[in-house]
């Protein structure tokens, strides 16, 4: 578990995407199965989502977070991709094989998407193999936020219209045809919302409806029209358009449009017609626009489409332009620039081609026919797995050579502004999509592109979209701002061509590792290929609002022998020196601990010069006995036999150069004893305590109580020799001592013969030093304003909790208690019992808020507390040994400590100006310590003695900081990979 990291800092933590305010979450649970469907009147195997063909719509609002748990009940791996969803800074979630491992049969994967700064009409589809030919697709609609005006009145109804060509053959037959090296046959029909005929859209006379039309087919451009009605185009793939009226609309494969249709005709049924463009024969299907109280069925000839000439379609495409007066997903739809005023830094020319490789049909871009690597490219990039792909394996321009196979990846610089020209030398219409982006379609025309073609570019109001067509023997030019780091698929939307190689990946790269530029790999990411078994997140840093990851038994199930678990932690708004340790049983007595250091961000100044070196110093008492034999017989804990420095009883060395200053990060990771740390002939400057910069006090020795962490600066300002580093137990008889060495470079001789004495064993010296440790109010913290939004001394406390430690026997065995309650772990972690509402595990209020003088008794003690309360906790120690207390999830202000008994009058001596802000505090014998804490971190948090035998035998309890809000602004949900145990075994973690 990680110590001191989940602090209760003074302003609200925001979710991991660091948005200015909490964005809503929408949850979807999808089961993907096979099912028999009859779209063209014959049975065939389809892919259903929750039993539906097409799949269910996703309804969302700008900036919503979409949590989509996909269960693969097929007999083959499966993936879903999100056509037009940009997945800002997060190509891991893109759902194509180049970025995401397939979901194995019988398994599930949860996509975590955010429709950041997006609106409009999009769709999802299965991206693996030829699954798209079996279904598994559905609509996505992203509404504008309520305060963003939409440039047309709210329609009376809003329909998803999924159109596409279709085959009667099963997708496995089609895929086998391609795998055998052949082209696909001509499609058998066209579907509207999964039906070969009869799809119906109901309207009321005089009302206007919105149709969100997406071509989810495999290869053909389609024309959409409605008998007797015109359509007003209002949106294209997330961009409001100039509102142009059309009698019919060409929708090329992969594209999405929104049109408004007004029911302004007599109350009858009217044909909705979709036909293939530029094919012989022409495929046609019909649906019905049905007026309420319709007087009759659709009649008369089916309205014809436009001519088969390309020019009509080209002119319509050029007429589709961005509405510059409309608001977009942000109040300023133009962002911070206008595209036409920026010079492009690079031109990429892409030419499609078809041919044979090894006697089999292949398709290519710039002569390279893509073949998937054995590992998703994004994972290979993240884990630095060589040999999967090579950046630059596809040229920026046509080479004129024959088609060859490669895992084509093109490199591109983050934040560059580039031009891509699609050159189509073939006799068919092409359609291209770029994942992760929208782009400006600045020009398209017949013939061959040249630099002179730029003279006809639309640099004023070009449509901003993610899929564009390229007409036969023609070109299309787009401009795109590469502001989305990741591995992004650029592909033909003709699915057979994509499957047989007409695609590549654009690796938009930056050397920055900041979350501002790219999110880390998701903690639940699947790994496969050569990335199989790799860990997706490092361990050791804790998150706010997430006590599930705290790593103590009250919150987290233990990792079973032979099992594994990935902690997902965030050092949110934190700096400083901490450590991790094994929290279960008495394993801490065997090791398993280590250091954590959190550096300030580069833009935040640190109140001392950069030291020449930075050393971890882990000190602690130690026993010769194995950890398994120390306590369970009910006896008191034996005294330790030694003290270690970085795991050694002697001989640890720290090398320094004369005249330079070094930082030592000292943590007492021991089991019981306070320790005094000193260096022969050298002073130390205290600079940081558990994440708080302190007033820089010069000290000759430092008491470090068990569980505490400090940073000191030491200047090598003595003659070049070797000097003792001494660690002793100051309050024990006999005192235990260990030595290490501070070795100067080119030391003249070894240590002086006498090691330096520590302070007297008088408590008063240590108490005085503790009171002198104060917060540096002039230093910047992890945020530019280290005080947060308030100063603690100006707030009235809402509650006082008095905590008294005691020791005694229960059933003739040694126990330790807090307010007479000795904690007994239940059969289920408390946080899981709370989450799943499992009764009988614990009772809130099972520990009193003040000493009651009762005999020690056993219970799974939980104290309730209100979220955002500001409370006082007084630790009262009537015993004759020093106590140390730690509160998980928080730092607190140590406002006072003194000898004797605490009373309300003791508050008169509190430090309400610059009390140190830390997570572990000592309480001297027959003394008290008072802390103030802002309970701004919802969860189940362990408050425990850091004397480990006392913690193990009951001197701890849990503080349940509670709110009835279910917003992620206040607490994160149970992690998807959470282990379950006890009475929570087998319960669903995605509920």
N, C-alpha and C positions, 0 to 999 in steps of 0.2 A: 504494500500500500504506500501511497505517496503522502508525505507529511507536510502539513502546513500550507498546502497549495490551494485548497478550496477555501479561500479567504472570503470573509464577508466585507468586501470593499464597499465604499460608501455611495456608489451610484449603481444603478441597475445594470447588470450584465445583459448584453443583447445576444441574440442567437448567433450561431457560428458563421453566418454569412454577414454579420456585422451590419445589419440594416439599421436605418435610423429609427424604425419602429417595427413592431412585430407584424409580420405578414401572416395571413391566415393559412391554415393547413387543411388540406382536403385528402381524405383517405379512401383508397380503393382496394378491394380485395378481389382478384380475378383468378378464376380457374380456367385454364386453357385445355380444351379437350377436343377429340375428334367427334364428329357427328355426321349423320347422313343429311344432305341438303339436296334440294331439287330446283336450283335457280333457273335452269333451262329445260325443266320438265323431266329430266332423267336423274336417277339417284347417283350421287357421287360423295366422296369423303371430303367434308369441309372441316375447317378449324374454327371452333366456337370459343367465345369468351363468355363465361357464365351462362352457357347454353344459347348464346345469341349469335346470329349471323345476319348482318355485320355485328361487330362488337358494340358494347355500350359507349355512348358519348362521354367525353370528359368535359364537364362544365367548370369553368374557373374564372378568376378575375386577375387582372394585372398584378404581378408580384406574388401570387399565391404559391405556396409550396405544395407539390403534389406527391403524396406518398402512395405508391402503387405496388402492392404486393402481388407478384405474379407466380402462380403455382403451375408448374409444367406437368400436366397429366398426359402428355403425349408419350410416345415410345422413342422419341428422338430429342436431341437438344433443341432449344428454342430461344429466340431473342425478339424483343420488340423495340422498334426505333420510332422516333417522334418527329415526323416530317415538319420542319419549320420551327420547332421549339429549339431555342438557341443554346440551352444548357450553359449559360454564361460561366466561364472559368471552370467547366466541369465536363470535359469530353468523356470522362469515365462512364457517365450515365447515358451516352448517346445511343447505345443499343445496337450498334453494328459490330461485326466481328473484329474490326480493326481496333476497337476501343474497349470492348466488353466481352467477358467470357460468357458463352452460352449457358443457359439454365439447364442442368442435366435433367433427364427424365425422372419424374417423381420428386423433384426438388422445387424450391421456390427461391425467388430473389425479389428484394424490394428496391424499386427505383425511387430515388429521391430527386425530384426535379423542381426547379423554380422557374416560373414563366416571368422572369425578371424583365421589366420594361417592355412587355409585349402585349399586344391585343390581337384579335382577328380569328380567322378561320383556318384551321390546320387539320392534320389527321395523323394517326399512328398506324403502323403496319408491322407484320412480322418480317424481319430483315434477313433471316438465315435461310440458306438454300433457296428453294423455290416455294416456300410456305405461302408467300403472298398470293400465289395462284389458287390457294385453298380458302382464303378468308383471313380471319384474325385482324382485320382492320376496323377502324372506327373514327368518328369525328372528334376533333378537339375544338372547343370554342373558348376564347379568352375575352371576357367582357372588360370594358374600361372601368376603372374605379369610379365610384359614384360622383366624385367632385370633378371629373374630367368630362367636359361636354363632348357629345357625339354629334357629328354634322348632319344628322337627319333625325326625324321624330322616332320615338320608340315604336317599332312595328307591332302589329297586333299578334303576330306569331313568328316563330323563328325555327326553321327546319334545316336539318342536316341532309344534304343530297350527295350521296356517294355514287359516282358513276364510273364505269370501267368496262373494258372488254373482258370476255370470259371464255373459258374452254369447258367442254363437257368432260374431258379427260381429267383424271385425278392429277394432283400436283406431282405425285411421285412418277407418273408416266411422263409428264412434261420434263421433269428434271432428268430422268433417264435418257430422254431424247437428246437433251443438251450434253449430258455426260458422254454419250456415244459419239459426239462430234457433229451432230446435225443441227439444222436450224429448226425453229418452232414452226408448226403449220399456222395457217390463218385462223384467228379466233372463231368461235362458233356463235357468239352473240354478245350482247351488251346488257349490263345490269344497272338498275337504279335501286339503290338501297337493298341489294342482294336479291332482287327479283327481276326475272326476264321480262315481265309485263305486270301491270296492275298496281305499281306503287302509287299511292294516293296522297295528295296534299290538300287539306281542307282549308277553305277560306270563307270569309263572310263578305258579302257584297259591300263595296265601298271601303273596305279595309285594306291595309298594306301589310304584306308579309315579307320576311327576309329569308332568302334561300342561300345556304352556305354550300357551295358546289365544289367538290373535290374529285379529280380524276385519279382514282386509286387503281386503275387498270395496269396492264402489263406492257402495252406497246403503242396503242393507237390514240392519236388526237381525236377529240370528240366535240361535236357541236351540240349545244343545248339551246332549246327554244320552247316556247309555250304558245299554243294555238291562240290567236286573237289577242295576245298581250305583248307588251314591250317590257323590258327589264332595265332598271337603272343600276349601273355598276357603282358600288360604294366602297368596296374594300378588296384588296388583293394581298393575301398572305401577311396580314398584319399592318397594312398601310391603307389609310383612307385615300380614296382616289377622287380625281375630278369626276363629278357625277354625270356620266355620259349615258345616254339611253341607247340601247341596242335591241334589235329584234331577235338576234341570236348571238351566241357567245361561243367562241372556240376555247376549249379547255384542254390544254395539252397535258400529256401524261405527267402526273406528279403535281400539277398545279391546283390552286384553290382560289375561289372567288366568292364574294358576297354580292348578291343583287337584291334589289327591292322590286316587288311585283305588286301592283295595285289591282284589286279585283273590281275593275271598272266596266265589266261587260255584263250582259244579261245573265241571270242565274241559271247556268247550265254546267255540264262537265266539259272540260277542255283538255285536249291532248298536251301532255308534257312529252317532248320528243328529244331523244338523244341518238345521234347517228355518227358513224365514223367518218373522219375526214381523210381525203387523199388516198382512199382505198378503192379497189375494184375486186369484188363487189362492195357496195356500201352496206354496212350493218346498221340496223335501226331497231330501236325499242321505244315503247311508249309507256308513260304513266298517266295519271289523271290529276288535273287541278279541279277539285270538286267544290262548287259553291254550296253554301248552306241553302237548303230548300231548292236544290237543283231541279229544274223543270225537265231535264232530259239528259241522256247519255251523250258522250262526245260523238260528234258526227262530222261528216264531210271528209274531204281528203286530209291526210296527215300533212301538216305544213312542211314544205320542202326547206332544205337547208341552203346555205350559200353555195356558190359554184365551187367546183373543185380547184379553181385557180388559186395559186398561192397569194396573189396580190391582195385579195380581199382580207385574208387572215393577217397578212403583214400590215396592212393599213389599220386594221382594228388593234393590233398589238401596239402600234406606234401611238394610237389614240389614248392608250391607258397611261395616265400620268398621275403623279402624286398631288393630292389636295393640300397645297401649302398653307391654307387658312385653317385647316382642321387641327384640333389638338390630337396628340398621339397618346401613348402610354405615360408620357411625362408632360408637364405643362408647356415645355418648349419642345415641340416635335422635331425641330431641327437639331437638337442636341447643342453642342457648343460650336458648330461650324456649319457651313454649307458646302456640299461636296464639290460643286462646280468651281470653287475658289482654291482648291488644293491641287498641287501638281502631283501626278502619280510618280512613284519612285521605281517602278518596275513594270514591264509588260510581259505577260505569259500568254503564249499562243498555243491553243490546244486543237489538234486536228484529229477527228475520229477516223477510224478505218476498220475494215473487215477483211478477214482472210483465213488461211489455213495454217495451223502449226502442228507438225507431226500428223498430218492427215485429218485433223479435227478443226471444226469451226471455232474461231476465236475473234474477239473484238478488242480494239486497242485505242489508246490515246497517245499521240506522238510516238507511235510504233511499239509502245509497251503495253502488253496485255497482263493485267494484274492477276497474280496468284496469291492467295492468303498465306501468311506465315504460319508456323506451327504454334505461335503465341500471339495474342492480340498485340498490335503494335504499341499501343499506349502503355500496356503493362511492361512490355520489353523496354520501352523508353524509361519508365519510372524505375524499374528494377535494374536498369543498365545491363540487360542481357544482350550480349553481342551475337551477331550472326543472324538475327531475325529480319532486319531490314537495313537499308543503307540510304541515308538522306542524299538526295541528288540522283536517285536511280531512275528518274524520269526527267527529260529535258524540258526547258522552258519554251521550246519551239519545235515545230515538226522537223524531224530528221530526214524524212524521205526514205528511210531504210525499211527492211522487212519487219514484220511483226515478230516480237520475241517475248518471252515470259519473264516477269520479275515481280517482286513485291514492291511496287512503285510508291515511293515517298518523296515528296518535294518539300524542301525547307523554305521557310518564310519568316521574316522578322516581325516580332510583335510590334504593333503600332505603326507598321508601314501602311501606305495607301497605294494599292496596286491596280493595274488594269489586267483583266483576263479577256482574251478574244477567243471565242469558240468558232472554229472554221469547219464548215460541213461541206466536204467534197462529194458526198453521196446524194442519192436521189430520194431520200426520205427525210421527213421532219424529225429532228432530234430534240430531246429535252434533257436539261442538266440541272442537278440540284447540288448545293453546297451546304453541308451540315454546319451548324454553329453560327451561321451568318444570314443576314439579308444583304443584298447588294443593289447598286443602282444600275438599271439596264439603260445604259447611255446611248446605245445605237444598235440597229440591226438593218441589214440590207442584203440584196442579192449580189452575187459575184464574189470577188476576192478582196479581202481586207488589205488595206495598206495604211501607212501613217497618214496619208491624205484623207482617209475615211473619218478621221477625228473631226474634220470640219463640220460634219453633219451631226455630231453628237448633241444630245439634249443635256445641257449642263445647267438647266433651270429646274425642271420638275419631273425628272425621270422617275419611273416607278421603282419602289424599293421593295424587293421581294427575295425569295430564296430559290425559286425554280424558274428557269427561262427556256424558251424554245429557240431552236436554230433551224431555219427553213432550208430546203434542199438547195445545194450549190450556193449557199449564203453564209453570212457570218452574223454573230451577235457579240457585242462588247459590253462588259460590265466593269464597274469600278467598285472596289470593296476596301473598307477600312479594317485592317486585321487587328482588331481590338479584343480578340477572344483567344487566349492562349489555349492550346490543346492540339490533339490529333484529329483532324476533321476530314470526313469523307467527301470527295467530289466525284460524282457518279452520273452515268447515264441513267435516266429514269425508265428507259426501255429495259425491262427486267432481265430478259435473256442476254442482252448486251452487257449489262452490269454483271450478271452471273459469270459470263464468259470473258470478263477482263476489262470492260470499258469503265474503269474507275481508277482512282489513286487516292492517296491521303496527303493532305496539306498539313505539315507539322509547323504550327505557328509557335515560335519558341522565344523564350526570354531566359536569361541567366538568373533572373530574380527568383527567389523561393518564397516571396511574400504572398500571403493570402489575398492581398489586394489584386494580384495578377492571376493566380490559379489556386483553386482549392486542392487540398491533399486528396489522395486516393480515398474513396469512401471506406469506412471501417468494415462494412459488410461486403466489400467487393469480392466477387468470385475470382479465384485464380485458377489458371489452367495452362496447358502446354508446359513450357519451361519455367513459367512463373508459378506452377502448382506448388502449394504449401508455403509460399512466401507470406510473411506477415505484412498486413496492410497498414499498421500503425505502430510507432514506437511506444513503449511503456514508460510510465513514470511521472506524467504531469496530470493533474486533476482538473476537472471542469466544475464551474459553478452550475447551480441548478440541477446537479446530476449526482445525487448521493448513491445512485445505483453502482457507480464506478469507484466508490470509496475504498473498497477492498478490505472491509472488516466484516465479520460474520453477520452482524446486524443488518447489513445492506446487500451483501454479495455472496452468492453461493460459492463454496470452495471449488477449485479446479480438481476434478477427480484424477487419481493416478493414471498416467498415460494419456490424459486429455490435454486440451489447451484452451485458452481463452484470450481474446484480444481486448485490452483496455483501451478505451478512447477517452483521452484526457485533454483538456485545454488549459494552459497557464494564462487564463484570461485576466488581464489587468494586474499582472504580478511581475515582480522581480525577486531576486534574492537567492538565499542559500537554504536548502532543505535536504531531506533524505527520504529514501523509501526503505521498507523493511517487511519481513513476513509477519503477518498479523495473527495467524491461526495458531492455537495451542501455545506451546513454548518454543516454537521454531526460531524465534528471534535470538535465543540463546545459542543457536548453532550457526548464525551468520545470515546470509541472504539479504544483507542490507547494502546500500550504496548511496552515492550523493546525487543530488539534483541541483543544478544551478540554472537560474533564469536570468539572462542578461537583459538590460534595457534595450529598447529599440534604438536604432542609430540616431533618430531625431530627438531623443530625450536626453538631455545632459545629465551626466553623473557627477556628484559633488566632490570628486577627487580625480587626479590624473590617472590615466590608464596605467595599471601596474605592469612591471616587467614580467611577472609571472603570476599564476593563479593556482593555488594548491588546495585540494580537498584534504581535510584533516578529520578523520572519523575516530573519536576516542570513546572508550567505554570499559566498564568493568567486565570481568570474564571468569568463567568457572571451568575447572578441569572436567567436571562430569558432563556426560552427554545430556542433551536437552530433554531426552525422554525420561530421565530418572530424577527430576528435580522436585516435583510438587504434589503429585496426585495422592500420596499417602496421608495427606492432611497435616503434615508437619510445617513448621515455619521454614522460610527460604534460608538456606545456608549463606554465609558470607562469601563473597567472591574471593578468588585467590590472586587475581592479577588485574592489571589495566593494560589495554591494547591501544596502540596508535596505528591506524590503517591496517589492522589485523595482525600486528606484530607486538610482542611483549618487549622487544628491544630492537634496535638497529634500523628503524625507519629513518630515512635521510631526506632532507629538503635542500637542494642546491641553490645557491644565490651568488650574485656578482656584487662585488663591493660598490657601494654608492647607489644601488638600485633599490626600488621599493616593491614589495610583494604582497599579494593578498592571500590570506589564509582563511578558508571557509571551514569553521570548526563546528562539528555536530557531536553531541553526546548521544551515541546510539546504544548505550549500555542498558543494563537491566535495573539498576537500583541506585547507584551512588552519584551524588554531585561530584564534579571533578574541577580541580584548579589547573589552569593552563598558563605556562610562563616560559620565557626564553632567556637563557643566561645572557646577561649584559645588554639586553635589548628591551626597549619599550614597544608597546603596541598601541595603535590608534584604532579605536572602535568606530566602524563606519556603517554597519548594517546588522539588523537583527530580524531574522525571519521575514524578509521582504520589506523592511522599513529602514530607510536611511536614518541614521542617528546623528545627534550632535557628536562631533568628532572629539571624543575624550581620550586622553593619553593615559594608559594604564600599564603597570608593571606585571600584573597577573590578572587572570579573568576566571571567575567562577562560572562554569557551564553546568547547569543542572540537567538531570537526565531528560532527554527528549528535546533539548534546546539547541538552537543553531545561531552562530554569530559569524560576522566577517570582521577581521582586523587587518590593518596594514602594518607591515614590518619593514623598516629600512635597514639595509645592511650597511650600517654606519660605524662599525667597529673594525679593529684590525683584522686582517684576513686570516682567520683561524676557524676551528670547528667549535661550535657552542652547543651546550645541552638545551634540548627542548624537554621540559619536565611536565608530567601530568601526575597529580596526586589526588587521593581522596581526602579532602580537608576535614571532614567531620567524623572520621572513623578511628577507632583504636583497635589494632595498629593502623596507621596510614599506609595505604598501598601506593607505590610509586613506580612509574616507568619512564624510560628515557628514550629520546630520539636525538637526532643531530641536525643542526643548521650548519651546513658545510659551505664555506666561502670557496669560490673558485681560486685555485692556487693557494689553499690554506697553508700557513707557515708551520703549524703544528696541530696536534689533536686537542680535545677539550681541556679546559682547566680542570683541575682535580676536584674541585668542590662544586656540586650542583647548587643552583640558587634555591634559597628557602622560599616557601610560599607564605601566605598570610597566616596569622594565628587562627586556631580553630574556633575563635569567637564568632558567634553568629552576627554580631553587630557590624563587623567589617563587611561581610557579604551583603547584609541588608543595605548598608550605606551605598555600596557599589550598585546594587540593583536599582535603588532610587535615583541614582545619577544617570541611568540609561534613559535617554529621552529622544523623542522624535525630532529630526531636523526639519523644521517647518519651511525653511528656505530652499530645500532640495526638491527637484522634480521627482515624481514617482513614475509608475508605469503609464500614467496619463499626464498630459501637460499640466493639469491642475491636481496636485497631489492631495489636496483636501477634499476632493470630490465636490459634492454640492452643498456641504454643510460643515460646521465644526462641532465636534462631539460635545464640547463643554457648554454649548448653548441649547442643548436639548434636554428636556425633562425625561427622566426614566419613567417607564410605565409599570415596572414590576421589579421586585427584589427577590432573588432566589438565594437562599443560604444553603451552602453545601458543607456538611461536616463529615470528615473521615473517621472511621473507627475500625477496630480489630477485635476479634473474638472467636469463639468456637460455636459451630453449629453441628449437631450430631457428632460431637467430639473431634471435629476436624476444623483446621484453621480456615477462617473466612475473613474477608475484608468488606467494608460496606460504605455506602454513601447515604446519609440520613437514615441509618439503620437497615437499609435494603442492600442485600448482597446479590449482585446480578447473576442470573442463571440463563445461559443461552437457550432459547426455545428450539423446537424441532424445525423451524422454518425461519429464514432471515426476516427480520421485522419489516424491512422495506417491501419485500415481496408480499408478505402477508397484508400489509397496508394497501398495496397496489391491487391485489386480487381480492381484497375484502374477505380474507380468510379469518374467521372468528376463532377466539380461544388461544391465539398465539401470544397476544399481549393486551394490556389494558392501559390506555392513556390515563395518567394520574396515579400509576402504581408506585410512584415514589413521591414523598411529600416535598414541598418547596422550602421547607425549613426543618432543622433537626427536631425530632419529636421525643427523644429519650427512650424509644422502644428498644427491645432486644433485637439483635440482628436476625433477620429472616430472609429467605430466598424468594426472588421473583425476577421475571423478565422486565426490569424496570424501565418505563418510558414516561417522560415528562412532556406534556403538551405545551406549545408556545405558538403565539400568533405571528404569522408572517408580517414583517415590517415593524414589529414592536422594537422598542429600544429598552433593553433590560440591564439590570445590575445583577451580577453574580458575586457572592461573597464566599470565598473558600475559607473555612474555619478549621484550623488544625489544633486539636487539643493534645496531640501526641508529642513525643519528644524527639521525633526525627523529621527531617525535611520532606515535604511532599512536593510533587510536581504534577500539574494538570494540563491536559491538552484537549482542545475542542476541535474536532474535525469540521471542515466546511467554512471556517471563519478565522479571521484575525480579530483581536479585541484590544481595547485600551486598558492597560494596567494602571488604574487611576490611584491606587493606594495599597500599601502594605505596612504592617507594624506588628509589634509584639502585643500580647494580651488578647483581650476579647473585643470583637467588633461590636459597635452599637451605631445607631443612626448618627450620633454625634461625630463618629469617626469620619464622616463625609467632609467635615470642615478641613481636614488635612489633605483631601484629594487633590491631585494634579489635574486640573481641568484645562490646561493650556497645551502641553506638549508631552502627554503620557506616551510611552512607547506602545506601538501597535504591533502585536505579535499573536502567536497561536498557542504558546506553551508558557506557563508561568509557575514559579516556585511559591511555596508557602512555608515559611520558617516554623520551627517547633514552637508550639504554644503561641501561635501567631495567626494572623489573617491576611488575606490578599483580596482586593476588590477589583473586578473588571467591569467595564461597560461594553456592551456588544449590540450592534444593530443587526437584527435578525432578518437580513435581506436575502437569504439563501434558503429556499424551500427544500425540505428533505428530512431524512432521518439521520441525525448526526451524533456520533459517539463522543461523549465527554468522559474521560477516563484518567485514572492515575497512570503516570508514566513509569512508576515503579512496577515492573512487569509482573512480578508475583502477585502484587495487590490487584492489578487489573485482571489477571487470570483467575484470581479467587474472589472476584465480585466487586471490586472498587471501580465501578463504571456504571453509566446508564446512557440512555439514548434520549436526545432532545428532538422531538417531532415538531419541526417548524412547518406549520400548516396554513394553507389557504384553500378555500373552496373553488377558486378559479382553476380551470383546466387549460389555461393558455400556456403556450410554450414560452411566452414572455416570462413566466414565473417558474416553471419547472419543465425540464425535458421529459419525454416519455421513456418508458422502459426500453433499454437498448434492444435492437433486433436480435443481437447475438447473446443476450443475457442467458446465463445458466439458470436453470430452475432446479429446486431441490426441496426436500421435506414435503410438506403438503402442497407446495406449488409445483411439484414435479409434473412435467408434461403439459402445463398450462401454456396457452398461446402467448408468445411475446409480441405479436403484431396486432393484438386486439386493440 
